[in-house]
Amino acid sequence: MTAELVRGQNHPLPGTRLEIRVSAGKPIVAGATLCDDRRTVRGTAWVAHPGAPTLPGLEVSRQAAADHRLAVDLGALPDGAHHVNVLLALPVGAAGPVAFGSVAAPFVAVTGLDGTEIASYTITDLSAESAVVALELYRRQDAWKVRAVGQGYAGGLADMLADQGLPQAQELASTINDAVARGLARSVAAPPPRPADEARVRAAAQGHTAPGQQPAPPEPAADPAGKAIAPTPQPGEGDTPQQPGDGSVNYTHPRRQTSAPPPPPPTAAPAAPGQSAQPVAGDATGWSLEERLYNQVWGMFEDLARTAAAYRSAVDFAESRMDQELDKVLSDPRSRIGNTGDAARAAARARHGDLVDQARAALDRDLAQLAAEAEVVEPALPPAFADWSSPVWQGYRAPMEIPMALRLGNLHLPESPDLRIPMLVRLPLERGLWIDSGRSGADSLADADQLRRLGLDSAVAHAARLLASYPPGEFTVHVIDAAGTGASAFAPLVRAGVLAGPPATGAAGVTAALTRLTQRVDLVQMAVRGGVADALPQDLDTGEQLLVVNDFPHGFDDRAVTQLRYLADEGPAVGVHLMMVADREDASEYGPLLDPLWRALLRVTPVPDDHLADPWVGHAWTYEPPMVPPGSQVLTHVLDRVGEARRTGSR
């Protein structure tokens, strides 16, 4: 069970290999220091930061970001290291906040490698501080614990490092700030701005909002966590919680309409008192219909998360109250004789049943309204947002502009298995995908060969959707199929002529494909860093690139794995994305070398699986991949249109 820590509280750690996940609404710098038994940093070699992100047993993010994952192996720390301090700081010189008091409270969680949350801490009560020690991992009698610290420093990184006894604190702080500035300058083609892009609401959802502080909303995360990360809900400023007894799901959070919705059609009958208005597709804020639909889908996701959380909370309360009443009955000797105790127990169970029934009635009411909205919204979605079964694909034409987002599948909760919310991710992609073709919890008995085939089919469907979402010539797909086992699955892509070339096979093909893409990343980075983007070679494909890797790790040596890690880390910033199709267990032979690659990619599955978790209210969401309906020719139809548009340059 997760421990929700407050400042100064500690909690034992069950293992030595951990992840520390940081969520904030604005880009922040994450780092870590090692201290000896006197709580002193012995030198700059004991500080992990964006300029030197790796230490023995530690790996931190290379640049400022709103979400971070820090890898920790406590068993691999240098001799003499007894403490690990997790540091957070605001970037210096960036066009952003200069003090933590002006942003939402950062949320920090310690998890296992599988994403299971061990302890979490919401850092509240910060004001003028620009750097903070978030957590401390410390050794106590050969066991490790985590402590919530929350110590802020108005003087920033320099004061923080000096307080830990580092003589070169000022010089190292300047080095870190320079490395962060270079990382920010390296980022090209940033994704479109998100509406109401503030910070997560985890603190408010868990009741840790500081007195007088308004709960802040979350930014969508690209990954819920090994429990991987599902897209995080985004309520915004002015978010109003659903009130008990309210007859409908609350629509007042931003990205839903805050003013009167469009008038209903003249033929529509007015809603009766106490009933909800008829849902309208695009009934959300935004400059275009596409943006309004995108925001409406996220609003539906948030509302489903809210109403399910309220139901679960009500059921937990009912069970806790019944347990207390039963304990009280059992603790009174007078109630153990005769019918008094039986009557008291029956009354407690009856009150429990009434509370659960009321909660279920409220849940069913809200689910019915969301289902009605989904029936209206789904047919109105554009191709990039639509399911493969949507008729919109039959009239597909190559777009003239890149859409806001892409549908990666559907999400649903156990309380509403028939209500599926589209899982949308922003374009251009901020991270690659790992399609895990291994046995999942939902299909632990599934045939391994069948899962591999489904994984490949899922990869082809994702690649086809990406190709169909970009204007002709602005997205290129490369395939590595070292053993040639995916030839039949990749045949639709090859036949339509939408690949950059034939799938690369054999060790030589793997080396050539990886070398070509890593060189492209290097060239674009150097051009952007030097301010000479117009000096790139004339034959360089400036469109977005996707590398699909099948049957990993077959045909990959250590150098090829390092190149994959490089593409996963550095590629998205310059338009090179990675899609791995592999069984995580089969790839485990590389051990810790592969862990950073695994963490850098968003895990999705070729079969329904509840591996996604949102860091807002902690729901385990079941993910369903966007598979083509059996017997449908829609994928072939769309790929043919894409291939024709690429050859003729038409739309």
Residue pairs with C-beta under 8 A, 6 or more apart in sequence:
2 117
2 118
2 119
2 120
2 618
3 9
3 11
3 118
3 119
3 120
4 119
4 120
4 121
4 206
4 208
5 11
5 119
5 120
5 121
5 146
5 147
5 148
6 121
6 148
6 208
7 121
7 125
7 148
7 149
7 150
8 147
8 148
8 149
9 147
9 148
10 145
10 146
10 147
10 148
11 118
11 119
11 145
11 146
12 143
12 144
12 145
13 74
13 110
13 118
13 137
13 143
13 144
13 145
13 146
14 112
14 118
15 112
16 73
16 74
16 75
16 144
17 72
17 73
17 74
17 75
17 112
17 113
18 71
18 72
18 73
18 74
18 110
18 111
18 112
18 113
18 118
18 137
19 69
19 70
19 71
19 72
19 110
19 111
19 112
19 113
19 115
19 226
19 599
20 68
20 69
20 70
20 72
20 86
20 108
20 109
20 110
20 111
20 135
21 67
21 68
21 69
21 70
21 108
21 109
21 110
21 111
21 225
21 615
22 28
22 30
22 67
22 68
22 69
22 70
22 86
22 88
22 106
22 107
22 108
22 134
23 66
23 67
23 106
23 107
23 108
23 109
23 199
23 200
23 202
23 218
23 219
23 221
23 232
23 615
24 66
24 67
24 88
24 103
24 104
24 106
24 107
24 199
24 200
25 66
25 103
25 104
25 197
25 198
25 199
25 200
25 216
25 217
25 218
25 219
26 66
26 90
26 96
26 97
26 103
26 199
27 64
27 65
27 66
27 91
27 94
27 96
27 184
28 64
28 65
28 66
28 68
28 88
28 89
28 90
28 91
28 106
29 49
29 50
29 64
29 87
29 88
29 89
29 90
29 91
29 157
29 176
29 180
30 60
30 61
30 65
30 68
30 70
30 86
30 87
30 88
31 47
31 48
31 49
31 50
31 60
31 86
31 87
31 89
31 176
32 47
32 48
32 55
32 58
32 60
32 70
32 72
32 84
32 85
32 86
32 87
33 41
33 46
33 47
33 48
33 84
33 85
33 87
33 161
33 164
33 166
34 41
34 42
34 46
34 47
34 55
34 58
34 77
34 78
34 81
34 83
34 84
34 85
35 41
35 46
35 81
35 82
35 83
35 84
35 85
35 164
35 165
36 42
36 80
36 81
36 82
36 83
37 80
37 82
38 165
39 83
39 164
39 165
40 164
40 165
41 47
41 161
41 164
41 165
41 166
42 80
43 166
43 168
44 52
44 166
44 168
44 172
45 55
46 55
46 78
46 81
47 55
47 161
47 166
47 172
48 54
48 55
48 58
48 59
48 60
49 60
49 172
49 175
49 176
49 179
50 60
50 61
50 62
50 63
50 64
50 176
50 179
50 180
50 183
51 175
51 176
51 178
51 179
53 59
53 60
53 61
53 62
54 60
55 78
56 76
56 77
56 78
57 72
57 73
57 74
57 75
57 76
57 77
57 78
57 81
58 70
58 71
58 72
58 73
58 77
58 84
59 70
59 71
59 596
60 68
60 70
61 68
61 69
61 70
62 183
62 569
63 180
63 183
63 184
63 186
63 187
64 91
64 94
64 180
64 183
64 184
66 199
66 219
67 219
67 221
67 222
67 223
69 599
70 86
71 595
71 596
71 599
72 84
72 137
73 592
74 84
74 137
74 139
74 144
77 84
82 138
82 139
83 136
83 137
83 138
83 139
84 136
84 137
84 138
85 133
85 135
85 136
85 149
85 164
86 108
86 133
86 134
86 135
86 136
86 137
87 131
87 132
87 133
87 134
87 157
87 160
88 106
88 108
88 123
88 131
88 132
88 134
89 130
89 131
89 132
89 156
89 157
89 160
89 176
90 96
90 97
90 98
90 99
90 100
90 103
90 130
90 131
90 156
91 177
91 180
91 181
91 184
92 156
92 177
92 180
92 181
93 177
93 181
94 180
94 181
94 184
97 103
98 130
99 126
99 127
99 128
99 129
99 130
99 154
100 106
100 123
100 126
100 127
100 129
100 130
100 132
100 152
101 126
101 127
101 128
101 129
103 198
103 199
103 216
104 198
104 199
104 200
104 203
104 215
104 216
104 217
105 122
105 123
105 124
105 126
105 199
105 203
105 208
105 209
105 210
105 213
105 216
106 122
106 123
106 132
106 134
106 199
107 120
107 121
107 122
107 123
107 200
107 202
107 203
107 615
108 120
108 121
108 122
108 123
108 134
108 135
109 117
109 118
109 119
109 120
109 121
109 615
110 117
110 118
110 119
110 120
110 135
110 137
110 146
111 117
111 118
111 225
111 226
112 118
112 226
113 226
113 595
114 226
114 227
115 224
115 225
115 226
115 227
115 228
115 611
115 613
116 226
116 227
117 225
117 618
118 146
119 146
120 202
121 134
121 135
121 148
121 150
122 202
122 203
122 206
122 208
123 132
123 134
123 150
124 150
124 203
124 208
124 209
124 210
124 213
125 150
125 210
126 132
126 150
126 152
127 152
128 154
129 152
129 153
129 154
130 153
130 154
130 155
130 156
131 152
131 153
131 155
131 156
131 157
131 159
131 160
132 150
132 151
132 152
132 153
132 160
133 149
133 150
133 151
133 160
134 148
134 149
134 150
135 146
135 147
135 148
135 149
136 146
136 147
136 149
137 144
137 145
137 146
137 147
138 144
138 145
138 146
138 147
153 159
153 160
153 163
156 173
157 169
157 172
157 173
157 176
157 177
158 169
158 170
158 173
159 169
160 169
161 169
161 172
161 173
162 169
162 170
166 172
182 529
185 528
185 529
186 525
186 528
186 529
186 573
186 574
187 573
188 524
188 528
188 573
188 574
188 575
189 428
189 574
189 575
191 426
191 427
191 428
191 430
192 404
192 426
194 219
194 220
194 234
194 426
195 234
195 236
195 254
195 255
195 285
195 286
195 291
195 295
196 217
196 234
196 235
196 236
196 237
196 254
196 255
197 219
197 234
198 216
198 217
198 218
198 219
198 236
198 237
199 216
199 217
199 218
199 219
200 216
200 217
200 218
200 219
200 232
200 615
200 616
201 215
201 216
201 217
201 218
201 233
201 235
201 239
201 616
202 218
202 615
202 616
202 617
203 209
203 215
203 216
204 215
204 216
205 215
205 309
205 616
205 617
209 215
215 239
217 233
217 234
217 235
217 236
217 237
217 239
218 232
218 233
218 234
218 235
218 615
218 616
219 232
219 234
220 231
220 232
220 233
220 234
220 298
220 426
221 229
221 230
221 231
221 232
221 614
221 615
222 229
222 231
222 425
222 430
222 431
222 602
223 229
223 431
223 602
223 603
224 230
224 231
224 232
224 612
224 613
224 614
224 615
224 621
225 613
225 615
226 603
226 611
227 611
227 612
227 613
227 620
228 602
228 603
228 604
228 611
228 612
228 613
229 602
229 612
229 613
229 614
229 615
230 411
230 423
230 612
230 613
230 614
230 621
230 623
231 298
231 301
231 423
231 424
231 425
231 614
232 614
232 615
232 616
233 298
233 301
233 302
233 305
233 614
233 616
233 617
234 255
234 298
234 302
235 253
235 254
235 302
236 253
236 254
236 255
237 254
238 252
238 253
238 254
238 258
239 252
239 253
239 254
240 250
240 252
240 253
241 250
241 306
242 249
242 250
242 306
242 307
242 310
243 250
247 274
247 275
247 276
247 365
248 276
248 365
248 366
248 369
249 276
249 303
249 306
249 307
249 366
249 369
249 370
250 303
250 306
251 257
251 283
251 299
252 258
253 299
253 302
254 285
255 284
255 285
255 286
255 295
255 296
255 298
255 299
256 283
256 284
256 285
256 295
256 296
256 299
257 283
257 284
257 285
258 285
261 277
261 280
261 283
262 280
262 283
264 270
264 277
264 278
264 280
268 278
271 277
271 278
276 369
278 372
279 369
279 372
279 373
279 375
279 376
279 377
280 376
281 293
281 296
281 376
281 377
281 379
281 380
282 289
282 292
282 293
282 296
282 380
283 292
283 296
284 292
284 293
284 295
284 296
284 299
285 292
285 295
286 292
286 293
286 294
286 295
290 382
290 385
290 403
290 404
291 404
293 377
293 380
293 381
293 382
293 385
294 385
294 404
294 405
294 424
296 373
296 377
297 377
297 381
297 385
297 421
297 422
297 424
298 424
300 370
300 373
300 374
300 377
300 421
301 411
301 421
303 366
303 370
304 367
304 370
304 413
304 416
304 419
304 421
305 413
305 614
305 616
305 617
305 619
306 617
307 362
307 363
307 366
307 367
307 370
308 363
308 413
308 415
308 416
308 617
308 619
309 617
309 619
310 359
310 362
310 363
311 359
311 360
311 362
311 363
311 415
314 355
314 356
314 358
314 359
314 362
315 355
315 356
315 359
317 355
318 351
318 352
318 355
318 356
318 359
319 352
321 351
321 352
321 355
322 348
322 349
322 351
322 352
325 344
325 347
325 348
325 351
326 345
326 348
329 335
329 341
329 344
329 345
329 348
330 336
330 341
334 340
335 341
335 344
363 415
367 415
367 416
367 419
370 416
370 419
371 416
371 418
371 419
374 419
374 420
374 421
378 386
378 387
378 390
378 422
379 390
379 391
381 387
381 390
381 392
381 407
381 422
382 392
382 403
383 390
383 392
383 393
383 396
383 399
383 468
383 469
384 399
384 403
384 404
384 405
384 406
384 407
384 427
384 465
384 468
384 469
385 403
385 405
385 406
385 407
385 422
385 424
386 392
386 393
386 407
387 407
387 410
387 422
387 626
388 461
388 626
388 627
388 628
388 629
388 632
388 634
388 635
389 629
389 632
389 634
393 634
393 637
393 638
394 634
394 637
396 468
396 637
396 638
396 641
397 641
397 651
398 468
398 471
398 472
398 641
398 642
398 645
398 650
398 651
399 469
399 470
399 471
399 651
400 471
400 651
401 471
402 427
402 428
402 469
402 470
402 471
402 474
403 427
403 469
404 426
404 427
405 424
405 425
405 426
405 427
406 424
406 425
406 427
406 429
406 465
406 466
406 469
407 422
407 423
407 424
407 465
407 626
408 423
408 424
408 425
408 433
408 462
408 604
408 626
409 422
409 423
409 604
409 623
409 624
409 625
409 626
410 420
410 421
410 422
410 423
410 623
410 624
410 626
411 420
411 421
411 422
411 423
411 612
411 621
411 622
411 623
411 624
412 418
412 419
412 420
412 421
412 621
412 622
412 624
413 419
413 619
413 621
413 622
414 622
417 622
420 624
423 623
425 602
427 469
428 544
428 572
428 575
428 577
429 572
429 577
430 572
431 568
431 572
431 600
431 601
431 602
432 567
432 568
432 571
432 572
432 577
432 578
432 579
432 580
432 600
432 601
432 602
433 462
433 578
433 579
433 580
433 601
433 602
433 603
433 604
434 579
434 580
434 582
434 584
434 598
434 601
434 602
434 603
434 604
435 455
435 458
435 459
435 462
435 579
435 580
435 581
435 582
435 604
435 605
435 606
436 455
436 582
436 583
436 584
436 603
436 604
436 605
436 606
437 451
437 452
437 454
437 455
437 456
437 581
437 582
437 583
437 606
438 451
438 583
438 584
438 585
438 586
439 445
439 446
439 448
439 451
440 605
440 607
440 609
440 611
441 609
441 610
441 611
442 607
442 608
442 609
442 610
442 622
443 451
443 607
443 609
446 607
448 583
451 583
451 606
451 607
452 485
452 583
453 489
454 606
454 607
454 627
455 581
455 582
455 606
456 486
456 489
456 490
456 550
456 581
457 489
457 606
457 627
457 628
458 581
458 604
458 606
458 625
458 626
458 627
459 489
459 548
459 550
459 579
459 581
460 489
460 490
460 492
460 493
460 635
461 625
461 626
461 627
461 628
461 635
462 579
462 626
463 477
463 493
463 546
463 548
463 579
464 492
464 493
464 498
464 635
464 638
464 639
464 642
465 626
466 475
466 477
466 546
467 475
467 477
467 498
467 639
467 642
468 638
468 639
468 641
468 642
469 475
470 543
470 544
471 651
472 642
472 645
472 646
472 649
472 650
472 651
473 543
473 646
473 649
474 543
474 544
475 543
475 544
475 545
475 546
476 500
476 541
476 543
476 544
476 545
476 546
477 493
477 498
477 499
477 500
477 545
477 546
477 548
478 499
478 500
478 501
478 504
478 513
478 517
478 545
478 546
478 547
478 548
479 486
479 490
479 493
479 499
479 503
479 504
479 547
479 548
479 550
480 503
480 504
480 509
480 510
480 513
480 514
480 547
480 548
480 549
480 550
480 555
481 487
481 490
481 503
481 504
481 505
481 550
481 551
482 504
482 505
482 506
482 507
482 509
482 510
482 550
482 551
482 554
482 555
482 556
483 505
483 551
483 554
483 555
484 503
484 505
485 550
485 551
486 503
486 550
486 551
486 581
487 503
489 550
490 499
490 503
490 550
492 635
492 636
492 639
493 499
493 639
494 502
494 503
495 639
496 636
496 639
496 640
496 642
496 643
497 643
497 646
497 647
498 639
498 642
498 643
498 646
500 541
503 509
503 550
504 510
504 512
504 513
506 555
507 555
507 557
510 555
510 556
510 560
511 560
513 547
514 560
514 563
514 564
514 567
515 563
517 545
517 547
517 567
517 571
517 576
518 563
518 566
518 567
520 540
520 541
520 545
520 574
520 576
521 566
521 567
521 570
521 571
521 574
521 576
523 536
523 537
523 540
524 533
524 536
524 574
524 575
525 570
525 573
525 574
527 533
527 535
527 536
528 574
536 542
542 575
543 575
544 575
544 576
544 577
545 571
545 575
545 576
545 577
546 577
546 578
546 579
547 567
547 576
547 577
547 578
547 579
548 579
548 581
549 564
549 578
549 579
549 580
549 581
549 582
550 581
550 582
551 581
551 582
552 580
552 581
552 582
552 586
552 587
553 561
553 582
553 586
553 587
553 589
553 590
556 564
558 593
561 590
561 593
561 594
561 597
564 578
564 580
564 597
565 596
565 597
565 600
567 576
567 578
568 578
568 596
568 597
568 600
568 601
569 596
569 600
570 576
571 577
571 578
578 601
580 597
580 601
584 598
584 603
587 594
587 598
588 594
603 611
604 623
604 625
605 611
605 623
605 625
606 625
606 627
607 625
608 622
608 623
608 624
608 625
609 622
609 623
610 620
610 621
610 622
610 623
611 620
611 623
612 620
612 621
612 622
612 623
613 619
613 620
613 621
614 621
628 634
628 635
644 650
645 651
